[in-house]
């Protein structure tokens, strides 16, 4: 819960690596991924890219495949 006196400001980045090849990630994408506090990723993100996520970052798997919903959070919007 956030205090009403303070506003939390952050940034959201959408980073893609084409066919999940870490070699296709842009330098900027690599930088923001390495500096992330929280990373949401889906089934299309391969292990080479997820290995770049820092251990200190919260990792949230939100992928779904073939109508198989993984994240049932009430805040999720499909």
C-alpha distances in whole Angstrom, upper triangle without the diagonal:
4,7,9,12,11,11,11,14,16,19,20,23,25,28,31,34,36,37,35,37,36,39,38,34,35,34,31,30,30,29,26,25,26,24,21,17,17,20,20,24,26,30,32,30,33,33,34,31,29,30,30,26,25,24,21,20,18,20,19,22,22,26,28,32,35,32,31,27,25,21,21,17,17,15,18,21,25
4,6,9,7,8,8,12,14,17,18,22,25,27,30,34,36,38,35,38,36,39,38,34,34,33,30,29,30,28,25,25,26,23,20,17,17,20,21,25,28,31,33,31,34,34,35,32,29,31,30,26,25,25,22,20,19,21,21,24,24,28,30,34,36,34,33,29,27,24,23,19,19,17,20,22,26
4,5,6,8,9,13,16,19,21,25,28,30,34,37,39,41,39,41,39,42,41,37,37,36,33,32,32,30,27,28,28,25,23,20,21,24,25,29,31,35,36,35,37,37,38,35,33,34,33,29,28,28,24,23,22,25,24,28,28,31,34,38,40,38,36,33,31,27,27,23,22,20,24,26,29
4,6,7,10,13,17,20,22,26,28,31,35,38,40,42,40,42,41,43,42,38,38,37,34,33,34,32,29,30,30,27,25,22,23,26,26,30,33,36,38,36,39,39,40,37,35,37,35,31,31,31,27,26,24,27,27,30,29,33,35,39,41,39,38,34,33,29,28,24,23,21,24,26,30
4,7,10,13,17,20,23,26,29,32,36,39,41,44,41,43,41,44,42,39,38,37,33,33,34,32,28,30,30,27,25,23,24,27,28,32,35,38,39,38,41,41,41,38,36,37,35,32,31,31,27,26,26,29,28,32,31,35,38,41,44,42,41,37,35,32,31,27,26,24,27,29,32
4,6,9,13,17,19,23,26,29,32,35,38,40,38,40,38,40,39,35,34,33,30,29,30,28,25,26,27,23,21,19,20,24,25,29,32,35,36,35,37,37,38,34,32,34,32,29,27,28,24,23,22,25,26,29,29,32,35,39,42,40,38,35,33,29,30,26,25,23,25,27,30
4,6,10,13,16,19,23,25,29,32,35,37,35,37,35,37,36,32,31,30,27,26,28,25,22,24,24,21,19,17,18,21,22,26,29,33,33,32,35,35,35,32,30,32,30,26,26,26,23,21,21,24,23,27,26,30,32,36,39,37,36,32,31,27,28,24,23,20,23,24,27
4,7,10,13,16,20,22,26,29,32,34,32,33,31,34,32,29,28,27,24,23,24,22,19,20,21,17,15,14,15,18,19,23,26,29,30,28,31,31,31,28,26,28,26,23,22,23,20,18,17,20,20,23,23,27,30,33,36,34,33,30,28,25,25,22,22,19,21,22,25
4,7,10,14,17,20,23,26,29,32,29,31,29,31,30,26,25,24,20,20,22,19,16,18,19,16,14,13,14,16,18,21,25,28,29,27,30,30,30,26,25,27,24,21,21,23,19,17,17,20,20,23,23,26,29,32,35,34,33,30,28,25,26,23,23,19,21,22,25
4,7,10,14,16,20,23,25,28,26,27,25,27,26,22,21,21,17,16,18,16,12,14,16,12,11,10,11,13,15,18,22,25,25,23,26,26,26,23,22,23,21,18,18,20,17,15,15,17,17,20,20,23,26,29,33,31,31,28,26,23,24,21,22,18,19,20,23
4,7,10,13,16,19,22,25,23,24,22,24,23,19,18,18,14,13,15,14,10,12,14,11,10,10,11,12,13,16,19,23,23,21,24,24,24,20,20,22,19,17,17,20,17,15,15,16,17,19,19,21,24,27,31,30,29,26,25,22,24,21,22,19,19,19,21
4,7,10,13,17,19,22,20,22,20,22,20,17,16,17,13,12,14,13,10,11,14,12,9,11,10,10,10,13,16,20,19,18,21,22,22,18,17,20,18,15,17,19,17,14,14,14,14,16,16,18,21,24,27,26,26,23,22,19,21,19,20,16,16,16,18
4,6,10,13,16,18,17,18,17,19,17,13,13,13,10,8,11,11,8,9,12,11,9,12,11,10,10,12,15,18,17,15,18,19,19,15,15,18,15,14,16,18,18,14,15,15,15,16,16,17,20,23,26,26,25,23,22,20,23,21,22,19,18,18,19
4,7,10,12,15,14,16,15,17,15,12,12,14,11,8,11,12,10,10,13,13,12,14,12,10,10,10,12,15,14,13,16,18,17,14,14,17,15,14,17,20,19,16,16,15,14,15,14,15,18,20,23,23,23,21,20,19,21,20,22,19,17,16,17
4,7,10,12,11,12,11,13,11,8,9,11,9,6,8,10,8,8,12,13,11,14,13,10,10,10,12,14,12,10,13,15,14,10,12,15,12,12,15,18,18,15,16,15,15,15,15,15,18,20,23,24,23,22,21,20,23,22,24,21,19,19,19
4,6,9,8,10,10,11,9,7,8,11,11,8,10,13,12,10,14,16,14,17,16,12,12,10,11,13,10,9,11,14,13,10,12,15,13,13,17,20,21,18,18,16,16,15,15,14,17,18,21,22,22,21,20,20,24,23,25,23,20,20,19
4,6,5,6,6,8,5,5,8,11,12,8,10,13,13,12,14,17,16,19,18,14,14,12,12,13,10,8,9,12,10,8,11,13,12,14,17,20,22,19,20,17,18,17,17,16,18,19,22,23,23,23,22,22,26,26,28,26,23,23,22
4,5,7,9,10,7,8,10,14,15,12,13,17,17,15,18,21,20,23,21,17,16,14,13,13,10,9,11,14,12,11,14,16,15,17,21,23,25,22,23,20,20,18,18,16,18,18,20,22,23,23,22,23,26,27,29,27,24,23,22
4,6,9,10,8,10,13,16,18,15,15,19,19,17,20,22,21,24,22,18,17,14,13,12,8,8,9,12,11,11,13,16,16,17,21,24,26,23,23,20,20,18,18,15,17,16,18,21,21,22,21,23,26,27,29,28,24,24,22
4,6,9,8,8,12,15,16,13,13,17,17,14,16,19,18,21,19,15,15,11,11,10,7,5,5,8,8,7,10,12,12,14,17,20,22,20,20,17,17,15,16,14,16,16,19,21,21,21,20,21,24,25,28,26,23,23,22
4,5,6,7,11,13,15,13,12,16,17,15,16,20,19,22,21,17,17,14,14,14,10,9,7,9,7,7,11,12,12,14,18,20,23,21,22,19,20,18,19,18,20,19,22,25,24,24,23,24,28,29,32,30,27,27,26
4,5,5,9,11,13,10,9,13,14,12,13,16,17,20,19,16,17,14,15,15,12,9,8,9,6,5,9,9,9,12,15,17,20,18,20,17,19,18,20,18,21,21,25,27,26,26,24,25,28,29,32,30,27,28,27
4,6,8,10,13,11,10,14,15,14,15,18,19,22,22,19,20,18,18,18,15,13,12,12,9,9,13,13,12,15,17,20,23,21,23,21,23,22,23,22,24,24,27,30,29,29,28,28,32,32,35,33,30,30,29
4,6,9,11,10,10,13,15,14,16,18,19,22,21,18,19,17,17,17,14,12,12,14,11,10,14,15,13,16,19,22,24,22,23,21,22,21,22,21,23,23,26,28,28,28,27,27,31,31,33,31,28,28,27
4,7,8,6,6,10,11,10,12,15,15,19,18,15,16,14,16,17,14,11,12,13,11,8,12,13,11,13,16,19,21,19,20,18,20,19,20,19,22,23,26,28,27,27,25,25,29,29,31,29,26,26,26
4,5,5,6,9,10,10,12,14,15,19,19,17,18,17,19,20,17,15,16,17,14,12,15,16,13,15,17,21,22,20,22,20,22,22,22,22,25,26,29,30,30,29,28,28,31,30,33,30,28,28,27
4,5,5,6,9,10,11,12,14,18,19,17,19,19,21,22,20,17,18,18,15,13,15,16,12,14,16,20,20,19,21,21,23,23,24,24,27,29,32,33,33,32,30,29,33,32,34,31,29,30,30
4,5,5,6,8,10,11,12,16,17,15,17,17,20,22,20,17,19,19,17,14,16,17,13,14,15,19,19,18,20,19,21,22,23,23,27,28,31,32,32,30,29,28,31,30,32,29,27,27,28
4,5,5,6,9,10,11,14,14,12,14,14,16,18,16,14,15,16,14,11,13,14,11,11,14,17,18,15,17,16,18,19,19,20,23,24,28,29,28,27,25,24,28,27,29,26,24,24,24
4,6,5,6,9,10,14,14,12,15,14,17,19,17,14,14,14,12,9,11,11,8,9,11,15,16,14,16,16,18,19,20,21,24,25,29,30,29,28,26,25,29,28,30,27,26,27,27
4,5,5,6,9,12,14,13,16,16,19,22,20,17,18,17,15,12,14,14,10,10,11,15,15,13,16,16,19,20,22,23,26,28,32,32,32,30,28,27,30,28,31,28,27,27,28
4,5,5,6,10,11,10,13,14,17,20,19,16,17,18,16,13,13,14,11,10,11,14,14,12,14,14,16,18,19,21,24,26,30,30,29,27,25,24,27,25,27,24,23,24,25
4,5,5,9,9,8,11,11,15,17,16,13,14,14,13,9,9,10,7,6,8,11,12,9,12,11,13,15,17,18,21,24,27,28,27,25,22,21,25,23,26,23,22,23,24
4,6,9,10,10,13,14,17,20,19,15,16,15,13,11,10,10,7,6,6,10,10,9,12,12,15,17,19,21,24,26,30,31,29,27,25,24,27,26,28,26,25,26,27
4,7,9,10,14,15,19,22,21,18,19,18,17,14,13,14,10,9,8,11,9,8,12,13,16,18,20,22,26,28,32,32,31,28,26,24,27,25,27,25,24,26,27
4,5,7,10,12,16,19,19,16,18,17,17,13,12,13,11,8,8,10,9,6,9,10,12,15,16,19,22,25,29,29,27,25,22,20,23,21,24,21,20,22,24
4,7,10,13,17,20,21,18,19,19,19,16,14,15,13,9,9,10,7,5,6,9,11,14,16,19,23,26,29,29,27,24,22,19,22,19,22,19,19,22,23
4,7,10,14,17,18,15,17,17,18,15,12,14,13,9,9,10,9,5,4,6,8,11,12,15,19,22,26,25,23,21,18,16,18,16,19,16,16,18,20
4,6,10,13,14,11,14,14,15,11,9,12,11,8,9,11,11,7,6,5,6,8,10,12,16,19,23,22,21,18,16,14,17,16,18,16,15,17,18
4,7,11,12,10,13,14,15,12,10,14,13,10,13,14,14,10,8,6,5,6,6,9,12,16,19,19,17,15,12,11,14,13,16,13,12,14,14
4,7,8,6,10,11,13,10,8,12,12,10,14,15,16,12,11,8,6,5,6,7,10,13,16,17,15,14,12,11,15,15,18,16,13,15,14
4,5,6,9,11,13,11,10,14,15,13,17,18,19,16,14,11,9,6,5,4,7,9,13,13,12,11,9,10,14,15,17,16,13,14,13
4,6,8,10,13,12,11,14,16,15,19,19,21,18,17,13,11,8,8,5,6,7,11,12,11,11,10,12,15,17,20,19,16,17,15
4,6,10,11,10,11,14,15,15,19,20,22,19,18,15,14,11,11,8,9,9,12,14,14,14,13,15,18,20,22,21,18,18,16
4,7,8,6,7,10,11,11,15,17,19,16,16,12,12,10,11,9,12,12,16,17,16,16,15,16,19,20,23,22,19,20,18
4,5,6,6,9,11,12,15,17,19,17,17,14,14,12,14,12,14,14,17,20,18,19,17,18,22,23,26,25,22,23,22
4,5,5,6,9,10,13,14,17,16,16,13,14,13,15,14,16,17,20,22,20,20,18,19,23,24,27,26,24,25,24
4,6,5,7,10,13,14,17,16,17,15,16,15,18,17,19,20,23,25,23,23,21,22,26,27,30,28,26,27,26
4,5,5,7,11,13,16,14,15,12,14,13,15,15,18,19,22,24,23,22,20,20,24,24,27,26,23,24,24
4,5,5,9,10,13,11,12,9,11,10,13,13,16,18,22,23,21,20,17,18,21,22,25,23,21,23,23
4,5,8,9,12,12,13,11,14,14,17,17,20,21,25,26,24,23,21,21,25,25,28,27,25,27,26
4,6,9,11,11,13,11,14,15,18,18,21,23,27,28,26,25,22,22,26,25,29,27,25,27,27
4,7,8,7,9,8,11,12,15,16,20,22,26,27,25,23,20,20,23,22,25,23,22,24,25
4,5,5,9,9,13,15,18,20,23,25,29,30,28,26,23,22,25,24,27,25,24,26,27
4,6,8,9,13,15,18,20,23,26,30,30,27,26,22,21,24,23,26,25,24,27,28
4,7,9,13,16,19,21,25,27,31,31,29,26,23,21,24,23,25,24,24,26,28
4,6,10,13,15,18,21,24,28,28,26,23,20,18,21,19,22,20,20,23,24
4,6,10,13,15,19,22,26,25,23,20,17,15,18,16,19,17,17,20,22
4,7,10,12,16,18,22,22,20,17,14,13,16,15,18,17,16,18,19
4,6,9,13,16,19,19,16,14,11,9,12,11,15,13,12,15,16
4,6,9,12,16,15,13,11,8,7,11,11,15,14,12,15,15
4,7,10,14,13,11,8,6,5,9,9,13,12,9,11,11
4,7,10,10,9,7,6,7,11,12,15,15,11,12,11
4,7,7,5,5,6,8,10,13,15,15,12,13,10
4,6,5,7,9,11,14,16,19,19,15,16,13
4,5,8,11,14,15,18,20,21,17,17,14
4,6,9,12,12,16,17,18,15,14,11
4,6,9,10,14,16,17,14,15,12
4,6,7,10,12,14,11,12,10
4,6,9,12,13,11,13,12
4,6,9,10,8,10,11
4,6,8,7,10,11
4,5,5,9,11
4,6,8,11
4,6,10
4,7
4
